[in-house]
């Protein structure tokens, strides 16, 4: 893979001074530019890189206040776009990721098969034994929640920060709306789905060293639940009512209404029957159970439709085709 492909790497830098130079040294010649984003790091990692790194591809970008990993990545994305880079890869600075895999992440995008690629540490069942059990469970739960909110049902390991994106897709992301902190990786998937971008998992091994995570699961569970629910509602509205209408647009509200009617009606009559010591009639039971069954079936039908509705044609290829057509006119 040649340098002419204009591949850039963005490295958010916050409390990774002990690892950042090692990460940079592992980045191969296929990469044209490296953006180290000092996210108001208390260890002054940006200054440390400038003083100790001789790689001419490296540019240090600084934040005057801490913006979180999302803010750092957006700063790197914008710099790469301004410099005319074609593919933008994001690698963490804690040396948990292997930069020699960059070619694997870039290849599907260059081939027109994907707009955005991300790592998946769960591909090899033998390798995930190295992952701490609590983190493994947490990732499984987060993956299911992300499937619901983002619409990418074929993806796993949503918090994986090893990613690559095509410039033309990055340009269309709402930089000011994307979550700036730990919800960033998940939120960007939701944004990509609203653009109908193709996202692909890239297998990689789990790697854990002496790095210290700044993420406290107990503090973000509630926040993540709220944001996932918000993104799910937005995605359904955007994809099934604002931009397009399909049979699924009818199945979901009808299914929810029937299900809720059955639950509320049945619950009310059950409580009422207990209070007077009477047994519900067969008609009452049918009138409550039938809507629940039908509603559940309609909701499952909507989910099946949603799973089958994954984007299949890369957005950047569509943008390129439209651009060529416009130039001919």
N, C-alpha and C positions, 0 to 999 in steps of 0.2 A: 504494500500500500504506500503510495507516494505522498510527499509533502504537498503536492499540487492539489490534493483533495481539501486542503485548508481545514484541518481538524484542530479544534481547540480544546483545552482541558481547563475546567474551573475547579479550584480547590478552596472551599470555605475554610477559613482558618480561625479557630477559637480554642485555646488551650491545647494545641497540638505541636508546640514548639519542639518537643523531643522526637517527633516523627516526621515533620514536614519535609526536611531535606532528604530523608530516605525515600519518601513518596516521589518527590520530584526526580530524584536520580534514577528511579525505575521507569520513568516515562520514555518510551521509545521514540525513534526519529520520524515515525509516521505523524507525529503531532507537530503542528506549526507554532502554536502559541500556548502558553500556560499562564493562567490568571490566578494569582494567589490573592484571595479577598480577606484582608485583615478586618474581621468583624468586631472592631474595637477590643481586640484581644488584650487582656491584662498582662500577658507575657510578651507583648510587642512583637508578635510573630512576623508581621510584615517587615519591620526593621531588621529582624533577625535574618530573614530570607535575603533581603537586599545586601546585607553585610557578608553573608556566608555562601551564597549561591552564585556560581559563575555561569549558569545556563542562560544564554542570551535570549531564549524564548520566553523567559519569565518576566511578567509584569505584575507589580504589586498594586492592588487597589485597596483603599482604606475607607472605612466607615467612621464617622465622627461619633456615632453611638451604636451600641449593639442592636442589630436588627434580626438576629436569629439566622438559622441555616437558610431559610427561604429567602430572606432579604439578601444574604450573601450570594446565593446562586443567581438571583435576578440581576444583581449588579454585574456578575460575571457574564451572564447571558447577554446583557445589553452591550458590554464592552466587546464581546466576540462578534455580535451582529454589526456593531459600528466598524469593526476591523475587517468585515467581509468574510468571516469564517463560515464554512458550510455546515459542518457538524460540530456540535458542542457537547463535550463529555463532562460529566460531573463526578469527581472522585473525592472522597473524604480524605482529610489530612492526618488521620490517626493510624495509617498503615494497616487497616483491616482489609483493604482491597488490593488486588494485584493489577497494577497498570499494564502488565503484558496482555491482559484480556481486552484492552481497549479495541483492538482490531475486531474481536468477536462482537462487540457492542455496535461498532460502526458499520460492519459489513451488511446487515439487513437493511439499514437505512440507505446506503449507497446503492444497493440492489433494487431499491424501490419497493421492498417488502414491508417496511415499517416506517413510522414517523418518529417513534420514541421507543427506546429499548431500556430495560431495567434488569438488574440482577435478581436471581432466584437461588437462594442458598438451600432450598428444600428439594432440589431436583434429584440429588443423589442421597438415597436414604441412609447409606453408610456414613456419609460425611456429616449429616446433621446430628449425629451422636455427640459431636464436639460442642454443639450448642447447649448452653445452660437450659435445664428443663423448664424453668419459669419463663425464660425468654421464648422458648419454643412454643409453650402454651399461649403466651401473649401474642405471638406472631400469628398463630392459628386463628385466634379470635379476631384479631385486627384484619386478617386476610378476608374472613367471611364478611365482616362489616364493610370492608372496602369494596368487595364484589357487589354488594347491594347499592352502595352510594355512588360508585363510579360507573357501574355497568360493564366493567371488564371482568366477566365471569371466569375467564381462562387464565387469570393472573394469580400469583401467590407472592408472599413475602413483600407486602406493600410498603414497608418502611425501609426497604433496601435503598441505599443512597447512591449506588453505582448506576448511573444512567447516561443515556446519550439522546440527543434530539436534533432534528434537522432545523436549520436556521429559519426556513420559511414557515415552519410550524411554531417555533418559539416566538416569531414576530407577532403571531396572532393571539398569544396568551395575554390575558389581562394582568399585567405585571403588578398593578396597584391593588388587585383584589385577592391574589393568591396568598394563602396563609404564610406568614413570615417565620414561624417557628416550627415546632416538632410535627405539626400536621401537614407540613409542606409537601412531602412525597405523596401523601394520600390526596391532598387537595388538587395537586397538579394533574392527577389521573382523572378526577372529576372534570376539570377544565378541558382536558384533552378529549374526553368523551363528548362534551358539548360541541367540540369542533369536528367530531367524527374522525379523529385521528386513529391510526392503527398502532397499537402498542404490543410489544413482544417481550416475553421473558427470555433472559439469557442465563443458562446454568453457570453457577460459580460455587466455589467451596466456601464454607463458613470458616472464618479465621478470627481467633480471639487471642489477644496478647495482654500487655499490661496497661492498655488504655483505660481511662476512667470515663464512664458514660455520664453525661449531664442530664440524661432523661430519667425522671422519677415517675415510674408507672402510676403510683398511687395518686399523683397530682394531676395526671392528664386523662385518666379514664373517663371522668365525667365530661370534661371538655370535648374529648374525642367523640363520645356518644352523641352529644348535642350537635356537633359539626357534621357527623355522618348523617344524622337524621335530616339536617338542613340541606345537605347536598343531595340526598336521595329525593327529597320533595322537589328541589329545583330541577334535578335531572329529568324526573318524570314529567314535570310541567314543560320543560324546554323540548324534550324529544317526542312527547306523545300528544301534546296539545298546542304548543306554540309553533313549532316548526313542521310538524307532520301529524297526521291522524291515521289510525289503523284500527283493526279489530281489537287490539290490546287497549286502545284508548277507551273502549266501552267495557271491556272485561274487568278492568281494575275497579272503577267506581261502582259498577253494578255488584261485583263480588264483595267489595267492602261493605256496601249498604245491606246486602242480604245477610252477610255474616254477622254484622252488628245487630241487625234486627232480630235474628235468631237468638243471639246471646242475651240481648236485653229482654226480649219477650219471655224466653225460657227462664232466665234468672228471676224475673219478676214473679212469674207464676209459681216457681219453685219455692221462693221465699213466702209468697202468699199462702201456698198450700201448707207449708210447715206451720205458719202462724195459726191456721184454723184446723189443723189436723186432718186435712183432706188430701186425697191422692189425685194428681192431675189426670185428666181424661186423655184417651188415646189421641183425640183430635188436637188437644193442646200440645202434646208431645210432638206430634207430626208437624204442627205449625211452627214449632221452634227448631226442631232438628233438621227439617228439610231445607230452610234457608241457610243454615250453617253448612250443610253438605254442599249445596249448590254454590254458595259464596266461596267456600274453600276451593272448590274445583275451578271457579273462574279466576281466583287469585293465582292458583297454580298454573293455569293456562297463560295468564299474563307473564308470570316469571319465565315460563318456557319460551314465550315469544321474545322476551327481553334477552334471554341467553342466546337465542339464535340471531339476534339483531346486532351482533358485534360488527364494527366497521371492518371492511375487507379490502378497500383500495386506499393506498397511502395518500394522505392529504397533500403532501408536498409534490407528489406526482400530478395530482389534479391541478394544483396551483401552477406548476410548471407548464402543463398543457394549456391552461387558460392564458398564461403569459405569452406563450409562443403564438397562440391564436390571435391575441390582441395585437401583437407586433406585426403579424402578417396583414392585418386589416389596416 
